[in-house]
Amino acid sequence: SDDTLWLVNWVVIKKAPVSGLELISFLVKKLNYNRVGSVGCNSRAIAIFKELGFKIGELNHYFALNPNISNFSLINAPKNLLNSLKSSSKNIQSKKLKLVNTKFQLDVFGKDINKLVKKFGKDEAYFINRYICHPYYKYKIYWIYSSNNSLGFIVTRICKFQDKKALRIVDFFGHDKALIGINIPLQQLLIKISAEYVDFYEYAIDDSVMSKSGLRKNDFDDKIVVPNYFEPFVKKNINLRWAIKSNNTTITPIFKGDCDQDRPNKIQE
């Protein structure tokens, strides 16, 4: 019952004696889940969810650029703006990233693990089965640590269009403060893997933390375009809406990896 039931896709045959609205109502009323939700809802679906009492909102979109790249192909923006975004801001707290290359375990969080599992609605088995054992995508998990203390981790995936790469952060787990100053190690990682940019969709991470992350928030004002779709590639800003019906007063953090927003849309060789 502590899991989140994510609504992905369904089709109701026109001649069927049940509507899509009735199907959602059944899932909400009859199944024993504390949270039922969706990410990536269109305007029509959002209106239905709102009528059913779901909380609705939009994911925040953050990004950082590779400071060693002069001409960007994936991102679109005026050159003077791109140059200003490439510089790494200096943060008080220094963070480092370490690739998980051994057995993945959450016991590094010690006594805080139960609190974090409750906050994020995900446990060790979830991350192993959702990401490490994914049958098609190759995800990489990086620990975020400072002074040898593990503060959290990010789940990443590389997206490609032609010979260009983008690093996508699809999930996060840990203490929010782990993200303070995260742009510096992320830009170092971008240089190492020769990716143009890194981006991060999130909701419910502390705003004051994200303001100190060093990542730039996408304002969706067309001054800069940070693509989301790669299968096929679309050079366009994508605003991801969410809807949640929950027994809890606080919203469980939501990321791109939740629901079906990071799924294979076509098989590529």
PEVEN-V345768 format. One line per field, one symbol per residue. phi: phi as a letter, one per 30 degrees, with the letter a starting at -180 (. if undefined). A space follows every 50 residues. Layout:
# PEVEN-V345768
phi=???
This chain:
# PEVEN-V345768
phi=.ddcccdcbabcdedddbcddddddddddccdbdbbabbjdddddedddd ddiddbabddbcabcddccccccdcbaeddddddddddddcdcccbcbdd bbddbcdddhdddddddddcibbeddddddcdcddbdccbccdcbbhicd claccbbccbbhccbbccccabbkdeddddiddddddddeddchcdabba cabideeddddcdidcdddhcidbccdcdbbddbdadbcccbbbcbdddc ddebbdddhbdbbdcadcd
